[in-house]
Amino acid sequence: MSAKWLWLILGGFIAIIFSGSIVHLTTEIWWFDSVGFADVLWTRLRWQAAIALLAFILWWLVLFINYAVAQRLTRDRPLRVIQNSQWDPYLPGIIRYTSLGLITLLALTAAINGVETWQDVLKFLNPVAFGTQEPLYGRDVSFYIFRLPLFEILHRAATELLIWSLVLSACIYGVKGEIRPERGWKYFLTGEVKTHFCVLLAALAVIFALGFWLARYELLYSPTGVVFGAGYTDVNARMQAYGIMGFITIAVGILFVASLWRSGFLLPITAISLYTIVFLLITGLYPWGQQKFIVEPNELRKESPYIADNIELTRQAYGLSTVQQESFEVKNQLDGAALARNSSTIDNIRLWDYRPLRSTYGSLQTLRPYYRFQDIDIDRYTFGDDYRQVMLSPRELVDDALPAQAQTWVNQHLIYTHGYGLAMSPVNKVTEDGLPELFIKDLPPKSSVDLTVEQPRIYYGEATDRYVLTGTDQAEFDYPLGNDNAQYNYTGVGGVAIGSSLKRLAYAYNLGDWQLLLSNSLGENSRIHYHRLIQDRIRQLAPFLSLDSDPYLAVINGRLQWIVDAYTLSNRYPYSEPLWRSNGIQSVIQSRAMNTIVQNRTNYIRNPVKAVVDAYDGTLKLYVVDDTDPILASFQKSFPSLFEPLENVPDGLQAHFRYPQMLFKIQAQIYRAYHMDRPDVFYNQEDLWDFPTQITREENSETLEPYYVIMKLPEAEEEEFMLIVPFTPVGKNNMVAWMAARCDGANYGKLLVYEFSRQALLYGPRQIDSRIDQDTEISQQLTLWNQEGSEVFRGDLLVIPIEQSLLYVEPVYLQARGQNDNSNAIPELKRVILAYKDSIVMEKTLEDSLTKLFGQRPAAPPPAKAEAEAGTAAPAPPTISTNQQTLINSALEAYTQGQQALQKGDWQAYGAAQKRLGTLLEQLNKIDETKAEE
């Protein structure tokens, strides 16, 4: 076979191998063009191609030069390994093509690895100053985030390239007989071959010396001391050792060059032997002795400055340096009037836990087996003048739930294309049957509040993992309509036009689905929708952003919009404690996204971007909400068209931005230890905090997650939406502090920590749970329910700060035992437990529990603004005579005495109190009738 045919076959083979990648790239170009960000893809591709080409050329040339030199120096040498063989005529060609193949393979590998470094290259070329200097070398943090990673990548690549050059050259010299062990170890290399080796080894020595220079900066990430970062031994032993080794390595390289003018290989071998001994002494024994005999006997005094650096830079890296710390004096002076003043807080106490509510939604509102509520989101809306916290979930379509015989290609890709509508309920409203009172429900969506859903269709969501086709001659299923189905034809701009045969062929090949090419349903107006999972969609566009595990839905101007928090991360912030080293981090990892952040050794995080995806047409916007983040600013230089400034965010959308729970959990996890700002206190871990635990099902205990509330801070004038979490001391259950992240308006992102007085005991959630279990009446009722074929589920035990008091709230749900799946379980809210001071009550509703604790609360006064807009003067409050006030006070006293007697089981005293209460109420009624007649 001629060489021409060999090259044609090889070219065809390569074309087949890379055809899939080429077709996939073509379809991705079409997708980026359809979403309006083609320039983003082309910028990325240009850099990836340039890096890959540069890496390939550099590796190929260096390796080929070494191969060519070795071949030239041995051109007259016969093969020693095989002689007088029938293969002799073919061996030179075998060596040549094997070597060139290996060189090409190594160069391709380097090119592929180089493609993965495009983000590091872009950050290196577009650094942004942090304005913070690390204390050891005085360099701005930007050097470690933007510059040092690429330096280390290049160092590793150069080391590998020189080692492969040595291996390739040694193989050629070996088969040609130029390496001769029989001459002895001093003279096994001679002449020009020795020169080649010495030049390579001298170059490798220079690279190793640069490695010691880089290792000095790596000390800022040392995990060997009391805290993360350079400690006393690192600064006073290892740093000097690396400097000395750098000079010694250069000296060894000089000896390799000097040996060119000496016979034999004795000098380089001796230098390498001495180098190894010195390396072990300087980098191993010396730091060990420093740590053992100088640091450990005086560890706190020696390490204090470095502990202080670790505290300061860790706080900076996690955005904790601006946390507002205040004292919170618990006075516990709640009464009916205080509850009335804080009616918005009371009316937004969350009685529904997302876990039972998801099951309830699934049972009551899926309406068909192919609908599913993936998750429950928490948000807030203003209905008129009423600021309400709500829970909502989109009704997504999962075609895998269709009957097996209905799971055809036409159904899965052409007919069942989208979900429809949502369910929404206030956090505190319950029907008489213990079910959520729905603001938005059913199909089509019906709303009982001034919030309309004009476009309820969901083509892009959390369960949309299959591509669909629209604009076909097959009508799409819209929603069930009695015994029939409503139909729909997509009219949006989402998806990629797929009218041409060429595009259909490309997508059929790329997706491995030839029905796309064979189907007669597609026409010139057809569109293919893929990358429909919202997080996948954002990653395609901005892979350098890390995404939150909990996208949430908002109704904005009648459309369904997904909001996803996006983060910038780094594991290169000097001295900052990585998450993986944080005690107890495993207890707060509850998502794959957070686990990835921990596994990547992250020690810097910001949330500078809110990604917004339209559920109908997939339109994607990335809004910058924190323009102070240098990492994002660097990528903005590379992709100027990708991000929208905060001022471009519509008001209706910005009102639904919330502080992400995942970020808050990370910050709270770090703050457990890093609220201690004194090195001696930190060293002794005297005031280490922990997250409280709570009881959910029977004796099952789990960590209490941060929760969203609407409440009024002690110094604030009105209620606001925020995320809070309490803290307890490690190993204890009493409460010592609570942390809040504000979510509204100009206060968005501000972190507050309120510390309680250490002089008095404040119950933590687990202690309240224990007191609930010790309450005879409550525990008997819960035990009875658990034994009657039902299962009790206790929701999150919320600690609600109201003025200078703490109110504990725990809802209790009941469902049929074993019915935990989303389709069958209908958990009902049966009781609401309240704890305040030393009192614990359990009633059917929150209002009943509050009344039992504090008496009837007066109605909240109407807002002055509403009265002014109505144009009417507020009516004068009714006057109460002295006699009436006396009767009211006596009635309240009688009611309280009756409740106390009821709790004690004193039925005689209870009956007397009730009789007295009835007499007092009759007297009050007569006075009211007399006034009415007058």
C-alpha positions, 0 to 999 in steps of 0.5 A: 500500500502506498504512502498516499493511501496510508495518509488518506486512511489516517485522515479519514480515521481522524475525521471520523473520530473528531466528527462528533466534536465538530458537529457538537461545536456547530450546534453549540454555535447555533445555540449561543447565537439563539440566546444572543451571546455568540460573541461570548462563545467565540471569545472563549473558542479563540482563546482555547484554540490559541492556547491549544495551538501554542502548547502543541507547537511548543511541545512538539518542537522541543521534543522533536529537537531533542529527538533530532539531536539524539538521532543525529548524534547516533546516525552512524550507530547500529542498533544494539538491541537487535542484530542480524535480524530480518527486521533490520531494514524496518527498524529505523523506520519503526523507531522514527515513526514510533518517536514521531507518534509519541511526540505528536501524542504528547503534544496533543495531550499538552494541547488538550490540557492547555485548553482547560487553562483558558480561565487561568489565562484570562484571569492572568491577562486581566488582573484586578487589585483586591486592595488588600496585602498579605502580611508575609511578602506584602503582595496584593492578594490579586497576585495569588488569585490571578498570577500565581496559578498560571505560574504554577501551571507553566512550571508543571508543564515545563518540568514535564516537558523536560522530563519527557525530553530526557526520557525520549533521548534516553530511549534513543541512546539506549537502543543505539548503544550510547548508554553503556553501563559496562563502562561503570557509573562514572563513564556510562555517558561520554562525548556529545551524548553526555553534553545533550544530557547535561544541557537538559539536566541543567535546564531541569535544575533551573526549573526546579530552582523556580519551583523553590521560588514558587514554593515560598508563596505556597507557604501562605497555604500551609496546613501544618501550623495551628491555623491555615497559612504560614506559621512560625516554622514556615516563616522562620525555617521553611522559607529560608530552606526554600531560598537556600535550596533554590541557590543550591539547585542553580549551583547544581545546574552550573555543575552540569554545565561545568562537567562538559569540560571534564571527562566522565559523569562523576561530577554531576552524579556527586552533585546530585547525591549531595543535593539529595542529602542537603534537601532532606536536611534543610527542608525536613530535619531543620523545620522539624527541629524548629517546630519541636524545640522552639515552637511547641514549648511556646506555641501560643506566644510564637503563633499569635501574630500568624493566628491574627493574620489568619483571623483577619484574612479569613474574615475578608475572604468570606465577606465577614469583615463587615459583620455588625455585632451588637448585644441583644438584651432579652427582656421577654416583655411580650403582651397583646399590645406588643404583638399588635405592634408587630402584627406583620411579624406575627402574620408572617410566622412560617407554619409550613415546613417545605418538606410536608408542604411539597408532599401536600402540594403534590397530592392536592395540586399536581392534578395529573401523574405527569406533573411534579413539584420539584421543590418549594421556594420561599419568597415575599410579595406585597399584596396591596399594603400587605407584605407577605411571606409566601411559599410556592412551587412550579408545576413541572411536567415529567414525561417519564411519569407517563404510562409506559405505552405512552412514552413514545418519541412523539409524546416525549418530544412533540406533545408533552413539552412544558409544565404549567402554572404554580401553587402558592400559599402564605406561610401562615394560613391553614384551612380548617382541615389543616391544609395550606390556604392557596393564593394561586392554584389549579389549571389554568391558574386561579389567583385570590390575590392581586397577582396574575400569571399571564404566561404560566407555561414552563419550557425551562425549569428544574425537571426539563432534562429532555429536548423538545420540538415546537412549531411542528404540525403536532399540537402540544398538550397544554393542560387537562381540561375536564375529560379533554386536553387543552392544546397549544402552539409555542409562540416564543423566541426560545430554542434554535430554528431547525427548519433546514435539512442540514440542521436536522441532520446535524442535531440528529447526529449530535443527539444520536436521535435519527427520528429528528431526520425521519419525522414528517412533523417538522417544518420550516417554523420548527424549533428545538429547545435544549439546555432546558435545565436552568443551571445547565443553561447558565453553565453553558454561558458562564462556566466560570461561575459556581451556581447555587443548588436552590434556584427559586421561582418568582412571578414578575409582571405576569411571567415566571422567572427563575432566579439563580445565585451565582458565585465566584470562588477561589482556593488561593486566598492567602491565610484564609481557612478552607471550608474542608478544614472547618470543624463540623462542615459535613453537618451543613453540606446538604447539596451537591453544589455545596459539597463541590465547593468544599471538595475544591478546597474553596477559601474565598466566596462571593455572590456577585451575580443573579442569573435570571431565566425566563421559564417560557422562552429561556431568555437569560440575563446575568445581573451584577449585584456586587461590583466590588468582587475582583474575580468577577471584574476580571471576567467582565473585562474578558466578556464585556457583553455578558453581564448587566449592571444592577441599574438595569434590573427591573424594580419588580425583579429586584424586589425578589432578590434574596440573600442565598441560603447556601452562602449564608450557611457557609458564612455562618459555618466560618463565623462559628469560630471566626467571631473570636478576634483575640488570638489567645481566645481563638487558640484555646477555642474558648468561645466556639459556637455551633448550629442547634439541632432539633427533633423532626420525627419522633427521636430523629435529630437534625441540624437546624437550617437557616430560615427566612422570616419577615420581622422587624429588627430592634433598631428598625422602623418596619419589617423586612425579609431576612435570613436568620440562624441561631447559635449554641455553644459547642457541646451545649444546647443553650442559645448564645447568639443569632445571625441575620442576613438582610434581603430588602432594598439598600440593606441587602447583603448586610450581616448582623450578629446579636449576642445574648448576655452570658449571665442568664440561660436562654433556651436553644431549639433542642432544649425547647424540644426537650421541654415539649417532650416533657410536657405531659399533655403535649407528649401524650397527644403526640405519642397517641397520634404516632400509635394510631397508624399516623406519623407525627412530623415536627417542623422547624423550630423557629426562634422569632425575635420580637422587640427584645423578646424571643418567641419559639414556634414549632408546627406539628404535622400529621400524615398516614404512616409510611406515606412519604412519597409526593403523590400519596402523602397529604400532611396536615398541620394539626397543632402549633406549639409556642414557647415563651419564657417558661410556658409552652402551649399547643393549640390548633392554630397560631392565633389560639396559641398566642391567645392562650399565652398572651390573651387576645391581642388588640387589632393593629391600628390602620396605617395613617397612609391608607387613611390619607389616601382614602381621604377620610379622617380616622374615627375617634376611638371609642371611650371606655368608662372606668366601670367598663375597664374594671369589668374588662380587667376582671374578665381577663383575670377570670379567664387566666385563672380558668386556664391555670386551673385547666392546666392543673386539672382542677375542674372545680376551680375551672368551672367557678372561673368560667361562671364568673367570666360569663357573669362579667361578660353579661354585665359588659354587654348590658353596658354596651346596649345602654350606650347604643340606645343613648 
